[in-house]
Amino acid sequence: MTYLCLGIAIVGEVVATTALKASESFTRLGPSALTVAGYALAFYCLSLSLRALPTGIAYAIWSGAGIVLISLISWLVYRQSLDLPAVVGMALILAGVLVINLFSKSVAH
């Protein structure tokens, strides 16, 4: 259940950030409302995951996965380019999240 909440928090944050771009600085109502709702859902679900996960671990997973996902969505939807250092950096972020989840004794398995 902890990781389900964390996964929902990640998806909520990614949806909200994608909608934030589409809101055009909060001048469009639909994307603006989606941004607020997405962030509210993200923080609520993140708070639920903090019942079982250490804050630093939960935040590392949440932010790392969010960075990678929003970068991929920005590349696909908004045609924002990613250069080699950006791709390498995101691969390192993913590697860090995997190391935390597979090897850290701080994470309940």
C-alpha positions as CSV (number, residue, x, y, z in Angstrom):
1,M,0.0,0.0,0.0
2,T,2.9,2.4,0.8
3,Y,4.3,2.1,-2.7
4,L,0.9,2.4,-4.3
5,C,0.4,5.7,-2.5
6,L,3.9,6.8,-3.6
7,G,3.1,5.8,-7.2
8,I,-0.1,7.8,-7.2
9,A,1.8,10.7,-5.7
10,I,4.3,10.5,-8.6
11,V,1.6,10.3,-11.2
12,G,-0.3,13.2,-9.6
13,E,2.9,15.4,-9.6
14,V,3.7,14.5,-13.2
15,V,0.1,15.3,-14.4
16,A,0.1,18.5,-12.4
17,T,3.5,19.6,-13.8
18,T,2.4,18.8,-17.3
19,A,-0.8,20.8,-16.8
20,L,1.2,23.6,-15.3
21,K,2.9,24.1,-18.7
22,A,-0.4,24.0,-20.5
23,S,-2.0,26.5,-18.0
24,E,0.1,29.3,-19.6
25,S,0.9,30.9,-16.2
26,F,-2.5,30.1,-14.8
27,T,-4.4,32.0,-17.5
28,R,-6.3,28.8,-18.7
29,L,-8.9,27.5,-16.3
30,G,-8.9,23.8,-17.1
31,P,-5.1,23.2,-17.0
32,S,-4.9,25.5,-13.9
33,A,-7.5,23.4,-12.0
34,L,-5.8,20.2,-13.1
35,T,-2.5,21.6,-11.8
36,V,-3.9,22.4,-8.3
37,A,-5.8,19.1,-8.1
38,G,-2.8,17.1,-9.2
39,Y,-0.4,18.7,-6.7
40,A,-3.0,18.3,-3.9
41,L,-3.3,14.6,-4.7
42,A,0.4,14.2,-5.0
43,F,1.1,15.8,-1.6
44,Y,-1.7,13.9,0.1
45,C,-0.5,10.5,-1.2
46,L,3.1,11.4,-0.5
47,S,2.1,12.2,3.1
48,L,0.4,8.7,3.3
49,S,3.6,7.0,2.1
50,L,5.6,8.8,4.8
51,R,3.8,6.7,7.4
52,A,6.0,3.8,6.4
53,L,9.0,5.3,4.4
54,P,11.7,7.6,5.7
55,T,11.2,11.1,4.4
56,G,14.5,11.2,2.5
57,I,13.9,7.9,0.8
58,A,10.3,8.7,-0.2
59,Y,11.3,12.1,-1.5
60,A,14.3,10.7,-3.5
61,I,12.0,8.2,-5.2
62,W,9.2,10.7,-5.7
63,S,11.4,13.5,-7.1
64,G,13.7,11.2,-9.1
65,A,10.8,9.4,-10.9
66,G,9.0,12.7,-11.4
67,I,12.1,14.3,-13.0
68,V,12.5,11.4,-15.4
69,L,8.8,11.1,-16.3
70,I,8.2,14.8,-16.8
71,S,11.3,15.0,-18.9
72,L,10.0,12.2,-21.1
73,I,6.6,13.8,-21.4
74,S,8.1,17.2,-22.2
75,W,10.1,15.5,-25.0
76,L,7.1,13.7,-26.4
77,V,4.4,16.3,-26.0
78,Y,6.2,19.6,-26.2
79,R,9.1,18.5,-28.3
80,Q,11.6,19.8,-25.8
81,S,15.0,18.3,-26.6
82,L,17.2,16.4,-24.2
83,D,20.9,16.4,-24.9
84,L,23.3,13.6,-23.9
85,P,24.3,15.1,-20.5
86,A,20.5,15.3,-19.6
87,V,19.9,11.7,-20.6
88,V,23.0,10.5,-18.7
89,G,21.9,12.5,-15.6
90,M,18.4,11.0,-15.7
91,A,19.9,7.5,-16.1
92,L,22.0,8.2,-13.0
93,I,18.8,9.4,-11.2
94,L,17.1,6.1,-12.1
95,A,20.1,4.1,-11.0
96,G,20.0,5.9,-7.7
97,V,16.4,5.1,-7.2
98,L,17.0,1.5,-8.0
99,V,20.0,1.3,-5.6
100,I,17.8,2.8,-2.8
101,N,15.0,0.3,-3.5
102,L,17.1,-2.8,-4.0
103,F,19.9,-2.4,-1.5
104,S,19.0,0.2,1.2
105,K,18.1,-1.1,4.6
106,S,16.2,2.1,5.2
107,V,13.4,0.9,2.9
108,A,10.9,-1.7,4.1
109,H,10.8,-4.4,1.5
